[in-house]
């Protein structure tokens, strides 16, 4: 089984979206690492290398999992909330809501309005660094959520087994099949589908969940929706990590400048490339910190306050030494 050639070509020709970001400066190695992990996980669970058959199996497994989960939706929603709350020690004042919902049949709210943004050219170097910083933080959010996606077998094994012994096996099949599908599906097909989603608001196999941060007079919360439990857990994790990383937004920008940062760093087409490369970014951080998951929020809260060049310094050097240099784990030292 091989990586799709169009992905290889984009990386070799530096025509992927993060080519100007130094943290993604070795994309071929990042791609090789993550592809190998996805392939090995698949072959461990499903010894099958026929690409077309795998894609068909992914859709059938999704259908099977949806049917299997119908009798346990409320329990699975509660399990998703409790898992993420326990994992990161999320305080009760932050409301976590999770809903298993067929987002394939729902319309996604995608704002296609082109705003008239006014930017002072002298501010562009600073803003471009802020854009690259946000791409890295987005990568950590996506990467952590893919990590959770792959870890279902370990972190909720007993809970799923208590509901129905088939749930764990079906979740394992589903996550491994979807994981490899990003690597073996021609890139142009995925991009065309994402473009169609953006234009029509309709979901697909590449858009199966949503996470939104909500603010009220009483505080903040995260609303996550997913078509099946693994997606729901993924989205809820992403919402919580996004909330933690919000402190990294610059405080010295105009409204137009902030919109410009969002516009350039949060592009819809970045999604696929975060799925492909950003899990390696998250694994690099975990390897460097070697700490319990309950300490992750504090670590991210410190990381997100660093500037772009400092983040580059951390992720492109000896990360264990750089973590010490920037006192990311100062409570443990």
N, C-alpha and C positions, 0 to 999 in steps of 0.2 A: 504494500500500500504506500503510495507516494503523495506528497503535498501537491496541490494543484499548481500547474506551471504558471498560471497568471499571477498567483501570489508571489512565487519565486521571482518572476520578471519584475514586478513592481518594486520588490525589495532591492534587487540588484541594480535597478535603474534609478533608485531613490525617488520614485514617483508615488510613494505612499504618503498619507497625510502628515505623519510625524517626522518626516525626513529632516526638518530643520530643528528638531528637538534633540539636544545632546544626550539626554537620558535614553533615548531610543537610537543612539548612535551606532549600535551593533545589532541591527534588526535581524540579520541572517542567523546569528547565534540565538537570539531570543526566539525566533520562529522555530528553529530546530529543536530547542529545548521543549517548547510547549507542544509542538506537533508530536514529538516523541512521547511525551507524557500522555497525550490524548490517544495516540495509537496504541500504546502499551496497555492503557486502561481498558480500551475497547477490546483488544485481543484477549485480555484476561477474563473479561465478562462475556464477550460474544466472539468466538473465534471465526470471524468472517471478514474477507478482504474484498469482496465484490462491491465496488462503489455504488452502482445503481441499486443493488439489492439493499445495501445499508441505508440509503436514503428512503427507500420504500419501507424498510423496517422501522425507521424513525417515526414516520407518520402512523404506522399501525400501532407501534408501542404507545404513542401519544393517545390514540383512540382507546386503547386497552386501559391505560392508566386513568384516563378521564372516567371511564365506566366504573373502574374499581374504586375510585375515590368518592363516588356519588354518595355512598352510605356513611362516609366518614368526614365530610367537608368541615363541619363545625369543629370536630376534634383536631383535624389537621391545621385549621386556621389558628386554633389556640396553641397548638404545638409550635407553629412557626413563630408566634409572638414570644412564647416562653423560651424557645431556643435562643433567639437573638437577644432577648433581655438578659438571660443568664450568661450568654457568651461574653457580652461586653459590659455586664453590670449596668444596664441602662436604668436610670432612676425612674420610679413610677410616675413622676411628674411629666415625663415625656410619654405621650400617649402613642402606643403602637397599635395600628389596626391592620388586619390582614384578611383578604377576601379571595377565595377561589372563585374565579369568574372567567367565563369564556371570552377573553379579550379578542379572540380571532373574529368574533361576531360583533364586537363593539367598535365604535368609531373612536379613533385616537384624536386628541385635540392637538393638532400641529399648527402653529402659527406661521403662516407663509407671508405675513405682511413684511414688506421691505420698508423699514423706517429710514427716514432721512437723518442720518447720524453725522454730526459735525465734530470733527477731530482736528485739533491743532497739530500740524505736521511735526512740530518740535517735540511733541509728546509721544510720537510713535515708537521710538526706541524703548521707552519705559513701558508703554502699553504692550508692545510685542513680548517683552520679558514676562509681563503678567499673563499674557495668553499662553506662553510656553509653560509657565508655572501651573496654570489651571489645567492644561493638558496632562501634566504629570499627576496632579491631584485626582483628576478624572480617572486616570489610569489605575491609581491605587484603589479607587472605589470599584471600578469594574473588575480589577484583578482580585480583590478580596471576595467579591460576590461569585466569581467563577470558582475560587477556592472553596467557598461554602458549598457551592453546587456539587463539586466533586467529593466533598467530605460528608455528604449525607449518610453514606454507608457506615460511617463511624460515629457521627455525633447524635444521630437519632435512630440508630439501629434498633435499640430495645423498644423505644416508643412506637415505632412503626410496626414492629413484630407483635406488640400487644394489641394493636388494632386489627391487623390482618397480616399473616405471615407472607402473603404475596406482595405486599406493598413495597418492601425493601427491594426485592428482586426486580420489580417493574421500575422502580425509581432508578436503580443501578443501570438497567438497560437503557432507559430513556436518557439519562445524563451522559452516558458514554456515547450513545449514538448521536445526540445533538452536538456534543463536544467535537467529534471527528468530522461532522458534516460541514463545519465552517472551513475545514482544511481541504476537503476533497470536492466541494462544490465550486465550479468555475466562478471566479470573483465577479465577472460581469453579470452573472445571473443574480448573485446576492445584491449587487449594487442596483441593478434594475428593479429588483423587488423592493428594496429600501426606498428608492425614488418613487415607486408606485404608492407605497405606504404613505410617504410624505405628501403626495398629491391628493390621495383619496381618503386618507385616514383609516384605511382598512388594515387589519393585522395580517400576519403570515406566520410561518414557522420561525421567522427571525424576530418577530415582535409578539411575544406571548405574555408580557407582563408590563406593569407600570409601577413606579414609586414616586410619590409626591410628598414634599415637606409642607406641612400646614402650620400656619401661625394664627392663634386666636388670642383673645384677651387673657385667657387662662394659662397660656404657654404655647408650647410647640408640640407637634406630633408628626408621625409618619404614616401615610396611607399607602399600603401595598396591595396590588392585585396581580394574580397569576392564574394561568389557565389550569395548572396542576401544582401539586405541593412543591416539587423541586424549584419551579419557577417562582412560586410565592416566597419561598425562603430566600432565594437569590435576590428578589426585588426588595424584600424587607431589609435584608442586609445592606443593599445598596443605598436605600433611603437613610438608614441610620449612619452609614459612613459619610454620605453626602452632607448630612446634618453636622457631623463632627468637623468636616472640612470647610464649612462655611466661614469659619474664622479666617481662612486664608484669602478671602476676597479683599482687595485693596480698599483702604479707607480714605484715600486721597484722590479719588476720581470723580469726575462729573457723571451725571446720569447717562449722558451720551457715551462717555468713555467706558462705563461699566457695561452698557449694552453692546458696545463694540467687542469687549473681551468675551462676553457670552457668545456673541455671533460667530466669532472666529474659533473659540476653543470648544464649543459645544455643538459642533456641526453633526447633523444626523448621520452623515456618512462615516463619521469617526467610530460609530458603534462596532462595526465589523472588525476594525483594526485593534480596538481595545480588547475584543474577545480573543484575537489572535496573539497579541504581543504583551498585553498588560498583566496577565497572570504571572509572567516571569518577574515583572516589577514587584508585585506583591510578595512572591516567594523570596526575592532578594531581601526585602525588608524583614520578613520573618526570620530568615537565616541570620541576618545581621543582629537582630534584637534578641532572639532566642528567649522569649519571655512568654508568660501566660496570656491567654486571650483577654483576660480582664484588664490587662495593662495597655491594650491596643488603643483605646480612646485617648488616654493621656499622651501616648506616643504620637498619634496623628494630630492631636491638638498642638503639639510642639512643632512637628514637621511642617504643618500648613502655614506657620508664621515665618518660615524661612523664605528667602527670596529665590529666584530661579537659579542663579549661579550656585547658591549654597546647596540646593537640591541636586544639581548636577554633580557637585563635589561629592555628595553622599553616595549617589547611585552609580557613579562611574569609577570610584576608587575602592579601597579596602573598606567595605561598608561597616565592618565591626569597629575599625579604628575611627571612622568618620562619625559613627553613632556616639562614640565616646567624645570626640572632638566637639560636637555640637550639644553635648549634655542631654541627648534625647532620653537617656535612661538614668538621669541623675538621681532619681529616688532609689535606684538599685545599687548605686555606687557609693 
